[in-house]
Amino acid sequence: MAALASALLDFAALVLLVRLTLPARFVSSNPYVAAMESLLERLRRSLRPAFPRVPDAALHALLLLLALAGQAALLARRGDNLLFFDSLAALAFAPEGFAGWFGFALLRFAAFWLAILAGACFLRLWRLGAPLPGLSGDLLRLAVRPVRARSLWTLAPLTLLLALLFAAVAFRLADGVEWVFAEALGQALRDAAAPGADLALLRAFSPAHASAAGQILHLAGAFLLNAVERLPQLLLYLCVASWLARLFRNGRMADFFADAIRLLTGALPPMRAGGLSFAPLAAWLLLNLLAAALSGALHLFLPLFHVV
């Protein structure tokens, strides 16, 4: 239940952040955007008696702060002070007081938004540079609107730069870094090796033995890899959700999920046989293979940057 509340607060903060970047009289033909705008309008009307002369943008900023404050309170209550980079690393923080937890909530929200940005950038690459189509593509473009980079040639380097900046800030603010994958692999190799065996090669490839710059590079790479690895999982969830929507005869949601599935299948052809399309299955396999290849490249090439 707490995880669901945390996810809803992240989503609310994302909607409010995007709304702050849009024109005051923004109108969209996307029905899902229109529904969120209608909900925000009702919230503004409920707050208007208490803040009669405050502009709408200021009300959105206030609601954004309240969403982050709610996230901070939830994290403090759970004692959740870890920032995970998938299974590769975990950064531990020691927030002090509400201000510390609020800063940690802000850092987690930055990770949430940057993951969406990295996913959108990769989908542009996955679609061979073509714009993101459909209603789901429109929502994704809105989610990363604060960047406003239309060209893939500007979006990709900017995403890399922001991932490096985020990793550097998180690394400097963290009280400790646990390299989960490297430590588990090292323990397995130590258990399998003979007593006194030389594990210098393992130490050379372990991020824990890298310089600060090398560890930051590892974290940035792990962060981007995490966003890529989530795409085949998301594709699987969307397929299940689409089947359930059709089972319960919810045509509107089924159409949206089908649109999102087409977005994630990229530039693959429909691959139809009878009434079935095998494109989602092919995309799921290819995305998993690509994520595995990127993971291997991360562990193979980043040790070259282990500056002592």
Rosetta blueprint (number, residue, H / E / L):
1 M L
2 A H
3 A H
4 L H
5 A H
6 S H
7 A H
8 L H
9 L H
10 D H
11 F H
12 A H
13 A H
14 L H
15 V H
16 L H
17 L H
18 V H
19 R H
20 L H
21 T H
22 L L
23 P L
24 A L
25 R L
26 F L
27 V L
28 S L
29 S L
30 N L
31 P H
32 Y H
33 V H
34 A H
35 A H
36 M H
37 E H
38 S H
39 L H
40 L H
41 E H
42 R H
43 L H
44 R H
45 R H
46 S H
47 L H
48 R L
49 P L
50 A L
51 F L
52 P L
53 R L
54 V L
55 P L
56 D H
57 A H
58 A H
59 L H
60 H H
61 A H
62 L H
63 L H
64 L H
65 L H
66 L H
67 A H
68 L H
69 A H
70 G H
71 Q H
72 A H
73 A H
74 L H
75 L H
76 A H
77 R H
78 R H
79 G L
80 D L
81 N L
82 L E
83 L E
84 F E
85 F E
86 D L
87 S L
88 L L
89 A E
90 A E
91 L E
92 A E
93 F L
94 A L
95 P L
96 E L
97 G H
98 F H
99 A H
100 G H
101 W H
102 F H
103 G H
104 F H
105 A H
106 L H
107 L H
108 R H
109 F H
110 A H
111 A H
112 F H
113 W H
114 L H
115 A H
116 I H
117 L H
118 A H
119 G H
120 A H
121 C H
122 F H
123 L H
124 R H
125 L H
126 W H
127 R L
128 L L
129 G L
130 A L
131 P L
132 L L
133 P L
134 G H
135 L H
136 S H
137 G H
138 D H
139 L H
140 L H
141 R H
142 L H
143 A H
144 V L
145 R L
146 P L
147 V L
148 R L
149 A L
150 R L
151 S L
152 L H
153 W H
154 T H
155 L H
156 A H
157 P H
158 L H
159 T H
160 L H
161 L H
162 L H
163 A H
164 L H
165 L H
166 F H
167 A H
168 A H
169 V H
170 A H
171 F H
172 R H
173 L H
174 A L
175 D L
176 G E
177 V E
178 E E
179 W L
180 V H
181 F H
182 A H
183 E H
184 A H
185 L H
186 G H
187 Q H
188 A H
189 L H
190 R H
191 D H
192 A H
193 A L
194 A L
195 P L
196 G L
197 A L
198 D L
199 L L
200 A H
201 L H
202 L H
203 R H
204 A H
205 F H
206 S L
207 P H
208 A H
209 H H
210 A L
211 S L
212 A H
213 A H
214 G H
215 Q H
216 I H
217 L H
218 H H
219 L H
220 A H
221 G H
222 A H
223 F H
224 L H
225 L H
226 N H
227 A H
228 V H
229 E H
230 R H
231 L H
232 P H
233 Q H
234 L H
235 L H
236 L H
237 Y H
238 L H
239 C H
240 V H
241 A H
242 S H
243 W H
244 L H
245 A H
246 R H
247 L H
248 F L
249 R L
250 N L
251 G H
252 R H
253 M H
254 A H
255 D H
256 F H
257 F H
258 A H
259 D H
260 A H
261 I H
262 R H
263 L H
264 L H
265 T L
266 G L
267 A L
268 L L
269 P L
270 P L
271 M L
272 R E
273 A E
274 G L
275 G L
276 L E
277 S E
278 F L
279 A H
280 P H
281 L H
282 A H
283 A H
284 W H
285 L H
286 L H
287 L H
288 N H
289 L H
290 L H
291 A H
292 A H
293 A H
294 L H
295 S H
296 G H
297 A H
298 L H
299 H H
300 L H
301 F H
302 L H
303 P H
304 L H
305 F H
306 H L
307 V L
308 V L
